[in-house]
Amino acid sequence: MVLENPGTSLPLGANQRKRAKEFYYPLLFLDSVQDCCQHAIARKVADAPQNPNQSSEADFRTLVNKLAHICDYRPAGDTVTALVVLAVDGRIVYAFASNSRKRPNLIQTKNDLTSVLNILKANLEAETKESDQALFDRLLRQILRLNTVRVRMYLTHLTKDLAACVKACEGDASEETKSSSQELQKLHDLIPKTDEAGQTSDAYTSSVIRCIQTIEQYRRSPLQQFIKKKAATEEKLRKNKTPWSNLHHVGGRLLSYGYDAETLISAHHMWEDSDLFREFEVNFLDSSQSNIPKPLEFSPQTIESLVNGMPASACNAREKKALIQHAAELRKYDLDKILEGQWQRKLNPIVHAEMILHDWLSRTPGGLQPSRFFGGWQYIGTSKPVCRLCRYYFDIIATPVHFRDGHPNSYVNWRLPDIRPQGNRPQDMQQANDDWCKIMEQIKTKVYADLRRVLEEQKTDQKMNDSNTYTDRLTLAGLLMNSGV
Ligand SMILES: [Zn+2]
């Protein structure tokens, strides 16, 4: 049975389509400006907070994010997944939604996630428990197999970045550089070659695990400091997308699969007396459907017309003049060309996964009450940090539900949840439409404020990659390193 929102959703009326379009112009402009400003900043290389003393609620949030992460199989955003753990009549329901997955794909993901949870269930119910190590190996292999496509992408990037870093070390005869370069070359040589047919074989998975182990090993060695130093030097030179910081990021992404498995094992010990991994079902919500008759198209705008189009409440005439000047300075980073590309786009925006789940929760019995959530913890986890526009939306509606910390990226292909009137009376329709317009206006105001801030500062806090290089985990040190492959 698929989880469904009650009632029917309305397509956008002419008035709303007009408002939506008005919303996307400043958003497209903001997106372009951020794109330009990336040339002017370097990626931050930061360590994740290590917090071994976090509360059980924080541990639970980590678990939920990890489960969502396991389901985000592919790059580019379609499989970005949100997940919530509900306690329904004494039974645990893992409910998830993805940005843009078709029904058969959602069913497959449901079965896959069930198979992962069943590994933990089988262990809890077994008379003789498996060792954590054996459990870890089994989970990690399963998680890597589900994420073959994404893992392959990381390995391809890793191969390229390692080669570039080794090359960059050439000509530097210092002992530190020489030995670091050798270590990097060693990791390079460990990466299994692309072989579509073999990517699910045990031997291929073992090679991937050896790579991940080696990355973990390097993270605890002087090589880590060497890479960080190089990345920091590049940051100073304000270079864009450098192999050293990429190396750091991709290494972190690959390690995160090991942390997924560690977190699951740790969680199944923590909650072994509950039903969390014993009596459960996994279910999903469909991804959003289009609510417009045809994709949105845009007419070309100039920097001047875009800035002058800002409402007086966001910016007065004198300030607009200054903003136009700021924007003009971004012409050297191809702002005009980037904008030109934006007007060619045909947008058919989607509802992000966490908003789909939140919307469904708020419209079904029990709503957003703590009693509906496992442990009373009102939390929706996600495979990626929550985007800027979703964050604005949740702030505006003042939801009691918590989400993963946001990152400042905004995605153009974003829309509000479907308009669902509470009843069939005309006033119900009117109310739903009015609510939609009100929220749309409030978000637009925030986008204008962002636009103004970014132009004034001439830099952006947008991150290059929208996943944390380091992610939280419930640590069970040693499992990855001792994995027998
Ligand atoms: Zn979002």
Boltz pocket constraint, residues with backbone or C-beta under 6 A from the ligand:
constraints:
  - pocket:
      binder: B
      contacts: [[A, 352], [A, 386], [A, 387], [A, 388], [A, 389], [A, 390], [A, 391], [A, 414]]
      max_distance: 6.0
